[in-house]
Amino acid sequence: MTIPKDVTYEKAAASFEGAHYAYNFINKVNLEKGDKVLVNGATGAIGSAAVQLLKHFDADITAVCAEKNVDLVKSLGASRVVDYTKSDFTTDKTEYDFVFDTIGKSSYFKCSRILKKDGVYISSDLGYMVQNLILPLITPVIKFFIKNKKSVFPTPKDIMGSMNLIRDLMEQGKFSAVIDRSYPLEQIIEAYKYVEEGHKTGNVVIRVK
């Protein structure tokens, strides 16, 4: 697969892993134009890609992030932002069709209160005691008692499908990977240490000469 014109190697390298996982959140649900979607962790590699993809599919996006990144997530496509340092998004009065927890910091049980009937919660993480693998099997069985609010696990599939979509959007100027920092290969240890701090925005790129 060729790199789109005018896209740097760094941008290309940062455009697929997070976006692939984000795409596999979206293709697990029946997303329709105007659906309300909350993205927790909207400035991570997966979250920042998810916001852009959701915008492409005309969703109504609420992004959860820190105040310093409000302008960024709005530029990516969010129509509303919740600052997690000031309020708990799981107590939001708005109800959502889908909650995408792209950093795995919440849970189905906390988020079910802000899901609409037939709403879906998806997490990038296995969850406490791998609950996010178990709940997709349980929630359909007890759907009568929980207003058919489901938990789905985004097993990543269709790599070529996601890559082709991202490449097309990049060519159209509708997708651009968020890059926090770029390190030369000799500083890969420093890069890992920075990522492990848990405060990066988007992607960290390693430059290989």
DANOR-V835999 format. One record per pair of residues at least 24 apart in sequence whose ideal C-beta (glycine too) atoms are under 8 Angstrom apart, sorted by the first residue. I is the first residue (numbers start at 1). J is the second residue. D is the distance in Angstrom with one decimal. If there is no record, write none. Layout:
# DANOR-V835999
i & j & d
I & J & D
I & J & D
This chain:
# DANOR-V835999
i & j & d
1 & 163 & 6.1
1 & 164 & 7.8
1 & 167 & 6.4
4 & 167 & 6.0
4 & 170 & 4.7
4 & 171 & 4.4
5 & 171 & 7.3
7 & 170 & 5.7
10 & 179 & 6.4
10 & 182 & 5.9
10 & 205 & 5.0
10 & 207 & 7.1
11 & 170 & 7.9
11 & 176 & 6.8
11 & 177 & 5.5
11 & 179 & 7.1
13 & 205 & 5.8
14 & 45 & 7.7
14 & 177 & 3.8
14 & 178 & 7.8
14 & 179 & 5.3
14 & 202 & 7.3
14 & 203 & 4.0
14 & 205 & 5.4
15 & 166 & 5.7
15 & 170 & 6.4
15 & 175 & 7.1
15 & 176 & 7.9
15 & 177 & 4.3
16 & 162 & 7.6
16 & 163 & 6.0
16 & 166 & 6.2
17 & 45 & 6.7
18 & 44 & 7.2
18 & 45 & 3.1
18 & 46 & 4.6
18 & 48 & 7.1
18 & 49 & 4.6
18 & 177 & 7.4
18 & 202 & 7.7
18 & 203 & 6.4
19 & 49 & 4.0
19 & 53 & 7.1
19 & 162 & 6.5
19 & 166 & 4.8
19 & 175 & 7.2
19 & 177 & 7.3
20 & 156 & 6.2
20 & 159 & 6.4
20 & 162 & 4.4
20 & 163 & 7.1
20 & 166 & 7.7
21 & 46 & 4.8
21 & 49 & 7.7
21 & 102 & 7.8
21 & 124 & 6.4
21 & 154 & 6.8
21 & 156 & 5.9
22 & 46 & 5.1
22 & 47 & 7.6
22 & 49 & 3.9
22 & 50 & 3.8
22 & 53 & 5.5
22 & 102 & 7.1
23 & 49 & 7.8
23 & 53 & 6.2
23 & 158 & 7.9
23 & 161 & 7.4
23 & 162 & 3.9
23 & 165 & 6.4
23 & 166 & 7.5
24 & 154 & 4.5
24 & 155 & 7.1
24 & 156 & 4.6
24 & 157 & 6.5
24 & 158 & 7.7
24 & 162 & 7.0
25 & 50 & 6.0
25 & 100 & 5.0
25 & 102 & 7.2
25 & 122 & 5.2
25 & 124 & 7.9
25 & 154 & 4.9
26 & 50 & 7.4
26 & 53 & 5.9
26 & 54 & 7.0
26 & 57 & 6.8
27 & 158 & 7.1
27 & 161 & 7.8
28 & 120 & 7.8
28 & 122 & 6.4
28 & 152 & 5.0
28 & 154 & 5.4
29 & 98 & 5.7
29 & 120 & 5.2
29 & 122 & 7.4
29 & 152 & 6.9
31 & 57 & 5.6
31 & 59 & 6.3
31 & 98 & 7.2
33 & 57 & 7.2
33 & 58 & 4.2
33 & 59 & 7.5
34 & 58 & 6.6
34 & 59 & 7.3
34 & 60 & 5.8
35 & 59 & 5.2
35 & 60 & 6.7
35 & 97 & 4.2
35 & 98 & 6.6
36 & 60 & 4.8
36 & 62 & 7.1
36 & 94 & 7.0
36 & 95 & 7.3
36 & 96 & 4.6
36 & 97 & 5.2
36 & 98 & 7.6
36 & 116 & 7.7
37 & 61 & 5.6
37 & 62 & 7.2
37 & 96 & 6.3
37 & 97 & 6.5
37 & 98 & 4.6
37 & 99 & 7.6
37 & 100 & 6.3
38 & 62 & 4.6
38 & 63 & 7.9
38 & 64 & 6.7
38 & 82 & 7.9
38 & 89 & 6.6
38 & 92 & 7.6
38 & 94 & 8.0
38 & 96 & 4.7
38 & 98 & 7.4
38 & 99 & 4.9
38 & 100 & 7.0
38 & 114 & 7.1
39 & 63 & 5.3
39 & 64 & 6.6
39 & 78 & 7.5
39 & 100 & 4.9
39 & 102 & 6.1
40 & 64 & 4.5
40 & 84 & 7.9
40 & 89 & 6.6
40 & 99 & 7.0
40 & 100 & 6.9
40 & 101 & 4.6
40 & 102 & 6.3
40 & 103 & 6.4
40 & 105 & 6.6
40 & 106 & 5.8
41 & 65 & 7.6
41 & 101 & 6.9
41 & 102 & 4.3
41 & 103 & 3.2
41 & 105 & 6.7
42 & 69 & 7.6
42 & 73 & 4.8
42 & 76 & 7.7
42 & 78 & 6.5
42 & 81 & 7.9
42 & 102 & 7.4
43 & 69 & 4.6
43 & 72 & 6.4
43 & 73 & 6.4
43 & 178 & 7.2
43 & 201 & 4.8
43 & 202 & 6.6
44 & 102 & 5.7
44 & 103 & 5.4
44 & 200 & 7.6
44 & 201 & 7.9
44 & 202 & 7.2
45 & 178 & 7.7
45 & 202 & 5.9
45 & 203 & 4.9
46 & 102 & 4.1
46 & 103 & 7.6
46 & 124 & 5.8
47 & 100 & 7.7
47 & 102 & 4.0
47 & 103 & 6.8
48 & 72 & 7.8
48 & 73 & 7.6
48 & 76 & 6.0
48 & 177 & 7.7
48 & 178 & 4.3
48 & 201 & 7.7
48 & 202 & 5.0
49 & 175 & 7.6
49 & 177 & 7.3
50 & 100 & 5.7
50 & 102 & 5.7
51 & 76 & 4.4
51 & 77 & 5.1
51 & 78 & 5.6
52 & 76 & 5.2
52 & 77 & 5.8
52 & 169 & 7.5
52 & 174 & 7.2
52 & 175 & 5.1
52 & 176 & 7.6
53 & 165 & 7.8
53 & 169 & 7.8
53 & 175 & 7.5
55 & 174 & 7.9
56 & 169 & 6.2
56 & 174 & 5.9
56 & 175 & 7.6
62 & 89 & 7.9
62 & 92 & 7.9
62 & 94 & 6.9
62 & 96 & 7.2
64 & 89 & 4.9
69 & 201 & 6.3
72 & 178 & 7.2
72 & 201 & 7.2
76 & 178 & 7.6
89 & 114 & 7.5
90 & 114 & 6.1
95 & 119 & 7.4
98 & 122 & 7.1
101 & 125 & 7.4
104 & 132 & 7.9
107 & 131 & 7.1
108 & 132 & 7.2
108 & 135 & 5.4
108 & 139 & 7.7
108 & 151 & 4.4
112 & 146 & 6.8
112 & 149 & 5.1
115 & 149 & 4.7
117 & 147 & 4.3
117 & 148 & 6.2
117 & 149 & 7.2
118 & 147 & 7.3
118 & 148 & 4.8
118 & 149 & 7.2
118 & 150 & 7.8
119 & 149 & 5.1
119 & 150 & 7.5
120 & 149 & 7.5
120 & 150 & 4.9
120 & 151 & 7.5
120 & 152 & 5.5
121 & 149 & 7.3
121 & 150 & 7.2
121 & 151 & 5.0
121 & 152 & 7.4
122 & 151 & 7.5
122 & 152 & 5.1
122 & 153 & 7.3
122 & 154 & 5.3
123 & 151 & 7.9
123 & 153 & 7.6
124 & 154 & 6.9
177 & 202 & 6.7
177 & 203 & 5.8
178 & 202 & 2.8
178 & 203 & 6.4
179 & 203 & 5.2
179 & 204 & 7.6
179 & 205 & 5.8
180 & 204 & 5.6
181 & 205 & 7.5
182 & 206 & 7.8
182 & 207 & 5.9
183 & 207 & 6.7
184 & 209 & 7.4
185 & 209 & 7.1
